[in-house]
Amino acid sequence: MTDQANTDQTSDDQTSDAPADAVSTGADPAVVGPYLARVLDEPAWEQSSVSLISGGKSNLTYEVASPAGSIVLRRPPLAAVLPTAHDMGREFRVQSALQDTPVPVAKVLHLCTDTEVLGAPFYLMDKIDGHVLRTELPPGLADGPAERTAMADALVDVLVAIHAVPTTGALEGYGPPEGYLARQLRRWTRQWEASREVELPALDALAADLSAGAPEQRETTLVHGDYRLDNTMIDRQDPSRILAVLDWELSTLGDPLADIGLLGVYWSGGSSKATNPLVQTVTGLPGFPSRGQVFESYAERSGRDVSVLPWYLAFGYFKLAVISAGIAARARAGGMVGEGFDTAGAAVPVLVDSGREALASGSVD
């Protein structure tokens, strides 16, 4: 959940009915239209409308529609922006680097770093027509266990592809080659301090336990940082086909097992631990493979040793707890538009308890 939990790309059934003034605050059509007409060299963009896309709990994502077509605009939240977060340039860079790789991403069109335009940097990308799957499956899509297993397999295959992307060339220097886990623990501990509105000793204890028991990083790959089913867009006709991976705001070079551990936090299939509203997804429906089966599939397809995954699972719970605290803080500060932010604060202690249990039990089930 990037701090996304996650924002996502658009599909024709993903548009929010947020108040028009809220949309204008982040992406005023009177500003966006003329700007797009100029940078995209198409006068028809002058007549643009802007709609907030539902689901985003960190960066804000809008659909911009005009007689010239529809594209997606992505920008930081409106208030309470945490240090080092919401870097539009990094998102634009990684998606540009992935354009001609096996990793499916939306084509990026333009990066604006001039904060005079919308008050913050933003970028533009193609609109992808597909499903973002959260709490429900569309009628007729992945009705049976075979199709649901195929969807899980596709999700694993794309993650394996992300971890196989060369970290040279366009991604050279995208992150330090070593020390990822230590940096992540420091980063998310600092984010917690920046978002802290109440004392939560259990979260502090989880951070300390994770630091004390951190495994050795065995390799460095591109990591997405918030990889889960609803940060992908699924083909409307073929649930085993992922059209695009979305929400790259937390991506860097680091430990690939961090991605699969966080995917486990969001994977509800067969898991008695999926008690938090923030992680209840369609993967809890009958016929989806269990969390353990997803982990086994990743191990087989990637060739990686996943015996230390309980630590990475616990780290995923810690990271999501801190993200949830940040979402709650920004919502109270009026930095988010749309709905669905009221559960974030209540989710924090539940996530912390799950993380401590994963560490204590050494189990992923």
KABELJO-V655540 format. One record per backbone hydrogen bond with DSSP energy under -0.5 kcal/mol. NH is the residue of the N-H (numbers start at 1). CO is the residue of the C=O. E is the energy in kcal/mol with one decimal. If there is no record, write none. Layout:
BEGIN
nh:NH co:CO e:E
nh:NH co:CO e:E
END
This chain:
BEGIN
nh:2 co:4 e:-2.6
nh:2 co:5 e:-1.2
nh:3 co:4 e:-0.7
nh:4 co:5 e:-0.7
nh:5 co:1 e:-1.1
nh:5 co:2 e:-3.4
nh:6 co:2 e:-1.1
nh:14 co:11 e:-2.0
nh:16 co:52 e:-3.2
nh:22 co:19 e:-0.5
nh:23 co:19 e:-1.7
nh:24 co:20 e:-2.5
nh:25 co:21 e:-1.7
nh:26 co:22 e:-1.1
nh:26 co:23 e:-0.6
nh:27 co:23 e:-2.5
nh:28 co:24 e:-0.6
nh:31 co:28 e:-1.7
nh:32 co:28 e:-3.3
nh:33 co:29 e:-2.4
nh:35 co:31 e:-1.8
nh:36 co:32 e:-2.8
nh:37 co:33 e:-2.4
nh:38 co:34 e:-1.6
nh:39 co:35 e:-2.8
nh:40 co:36 e:-2.6
nh:42 co:37 e:-1.3
nh:45 co:42 e:-1.8
nh:46 co:43 e:-2.1
nh:47 co:44 e:-1.3
nh:48 co:45 e:-0.6
nh:48 co:46 e:-1.1
nh:49 co:65 e:-2.6
nh:51 co:63 e:-2.4
nh:53 co:61 e:-2.7
nh:54 co:14 e:-2.2
nh:56 co:53 e:-0.7
nh:58 co:59 e:-0.8
nh:60 co:75 e:-2.9
nh:62 co:73 e:-3.1
nh:63 co:51 e:-2.9
nh:64 co:62 e:-0.5
nh:64 co:71 e:-2.9
nh:65 co:49 e:-2.3
nh:65 co:63 e:-0.6
nh:66 co:69 e:-2.3
nh:67 co:44 e:-0.6
nh:69 co:66 e:-2.0
nh:71 co:64 e:-2.3
nh:72 co:125 e:-3.0
nh:73 co:62 e:-2.6
nh:74 co:123 e:-2.3
nh:75 co:60 e:-2.7
nh:76 co:121 e:-0.7
nh:78 co:335 e:-2.3
nh:85 co:82 e:-1.6
nh:88 co:86 e:-1.0
nh:91 co:87 e:-1.6
nh:92 co:88 e:-2.5
nh:93 co:89 e:-2.3
nh:94 co:90 e:-2.6
nh:95 co:91 e:-2.0
nh:96 co:92 e:-1.9
nh:97 co:93 e:-2.3
nh:98 co:94 e:-1.3
nh:99 co:96 e:-1.1
nh:101 co:98 e:-1.7
nh:104 co:102 e:-0.6
nh:109 co:124 e:-3.1
nh:110 co:124 e:-1.2
nh:112 co:122 e:-3.3
nh:113 co:111 e:-0.6
nh:115 co:113 e:-0.9
nh:117 co:114 e:-1.6
nh:118 co:114 e:-0.5
nh:119 co:115 e:-1.4
nh:122 co:112 e:-2.0
nh:123 co:74 e:-1.9
nh:124 co:110 e:-2.7
nh:125 co:72 e:-2.2
nh:126 co:107 e:-2.9
nh:127 co:70 e:-0.7
nh:130 co:128 e:-1.0
nh:131 co:234 e:-3.1
nh:133 co:131 e:-0.6
nh:134 co:132 e:-0.6
nh:141 co:138 e:-2.2
nh:142 co:140 e:-0.6
nh:148 co:144 e:-2.0
nh:149 co:145 e:-2.6
nh:150 co:146 e:-2.1
nh:151 co:147 e:-1.9
nh:152 co:148 e:-1.9
nh:153 co:149 e:-2.6
nh:154 co:150 e:-2.2
nh:155 co:151 e:-2.0
nh:156 co:152 e:-2.2
nh:157 co:153 e:-2.8
nh:158 co:154 e:-2.3
nh:159 co:155 e:-1.8
nh:160 co:156 e:-2.6
nh:161 co:157 e:-2.0
nh:162 co:158 e:-2.4
nh:163 co:159 e:-2.2
nh:164 co:160 e:-0.5
nh:164 co:161 e:-0.9
nh:165 co:161 e:-0.5
nh:165 co:162 e:-1.2
nh:171 co:168 e:-1.6
nh:172 co:169 e:-1.6
nh:174 co:171 e:-2.2
nh:183 co:179 e:-2.3
nh:184 co:180 e:-2.9
nh:185 co:181 e:-2.5
nh:186 co:182 e:-2.2
nh:187 co:183 e:-3.1
nh:188 co:184 e:-2.8
nh:189 co:185 e:-1.7
nh:190 co:186 e:-2.4
nh:191 co:187 e:-2.4
nh:192 co:188 e:-1.9
nh:193 co:189 e:-2.1
nh:194 co:190 e:-2.3
nh:195 co:191 e:-1.7
nh:196 co:192 e:-1.6
nh:203 co:200 e:-1.1
nh:204 co:200 e:-1.6
nh:205 co:201 e:-2.5
nh:206 co:202 e:-2.1
nh:207 co:203 e:-2.2
nh:208 co:204 e:-2.0
nh:209 co:205 e:-2.6
nh:210 co:206 e:-2.5
nh:211 co:207 e:-2.1
nh:212 co:208 e:-2.2
nh:213 co:209 e:-1.7
nh:214 co:211 e:-0.8
nh:218 co:216 e:-0.5
nh:221 co:254 e:-2.8
nh:223 co:252 e:-3.0
nh:231 co:228 e:-1.8
nh:232 co:229 e:-1.4
nh:233 co:244 e:-2.5
nh:234 co:131 e:-3.3
nh:234 co:232 e:-0.5
nh:235 co:238 e:-0.5
nh:235 co:241 e:-2.6
nh:239 co:237 e:-0.5
nh:241 co:238 e:-2.0
nh:242 co:240 e:-0.6
nh:243 co:233 e:-3.0
nh:243 co:241 e:-0.6
nh:244 co:233 e:-1.1
nh:245 co:104 e:-2.7
nh:246 co:231 e:-3.4
nh:251 co:248 e:-1.8
nh:252 co:223 e:-1.7
nh:254 co:221 e:-3.2
nh:256 co:254 e:-0.6
nh:258 co:255 e:-1.7
nh:259 co:255 e:-0.5
nh:259 co:256 e:-1.0
nh:260 co:256 e:-1.2
nh:261 co:257 e:-2.3
nh:262 co:258 e:-2.0
nh:263 co:259 e:-2.3
nh:264 co:260 e:-1.6
nh:265 co:261 e:-1.1
nh:266 co:262 e:-1.5
nh:267 co:263 e:-0.8
nh:268 co:266 e:-0.7
nh:271 co:268 e:-1.9
nh:272 co:270 e:-0.5
nh:272 co:365 e:-0.7
nh:274 co:271 e:-0.9
nh:275 co:273 e:-2.4
nh:279 co:276 e:-1.8
nh:280 co:277 e:-0.8
nh:281 co:279 e:-0.7
nh:282 co:134 e:-2.2
nh:284 co:281 e:-1.8
nh:285 co:282 e:-2.2
nh:288 co:285 e:-1.6
nh:291 co:269 e:-1.3
nh:294 co:290 e:-2.0
nh:295 co:291 e:-2.4
nh:296 co:292 e:-2.4
nh:297 co:293 e:-2.3
nh:298 co:294 e:-2.3
nh:299 co:295 e:-2.4
nh:300 co:296 e:-2.4
nh:301 co:297 e:-2.5
nh:302 co:298 e:-2.4
nh:303 co:299 e:-1.9
nh:306 co:304 e:-0.5
nh:309 co:306 e:-1.7
nh:311 co:308 e:-1.2
nh:312 co:308 e:-1.0
nh:313 co:309 e:-2.9
nh:314 co:310 e:-2.4
nh:315 co:311 e:-2.6
nh:316 co:312 e:-2.2
nh:317 co:313 e:-2.0
nh:318 co:314 e:-2.2
nh:319 co:315 e:-2.9
nh:320 co:316 e:-2.5
nh:321 co:317 e:-2.1
nh:322 co:318 e:-2.2
nh:323 co:319 e:-2.5
nh:324 co:320 e:-2.5
nh:325 co:321 e:-2.0
nh:326 co:322 e:-2.1
nh:327 co:323 e:-2.5
nh:328 co:324 e:-2.4
nh:329 co:325 e:-2.0
nh:330 co:326 e:-2.6
nh:331 co:327 e:-2.6
nh:332 co:328 e:-2.1
nh:333 co:329 e:-1.5
nh:334 co:331 e:-1.1
nh:335 co:330 e:-3.1
nh:344 co:341 e:-1.1
nh:347 co:343 e:-1.5
nh:348 co:344 e:-0.8
nh:348 co:345 e:-0.9
nh:350 co:346 e:-0.6
nh:351 co:347 e:-2.4
nh:352 co:348 e:-2.3
nh:353 co:349 e:-2.3
nh:354 co:350 e:-1.9
nh:355 co:351 e:-2.3
nh:356 co:352 e:-2.4
nh:357 co:353 e:-2.1
nh:358 co:354 e:-2.2
nh:359 co:355 e:-1.9
nh:360 co:356 e:-2.4
nh:361 co:357 e:-2.7
nh:362 co:358 e:-1.8
nh:363 co:358 e:-0.5
END
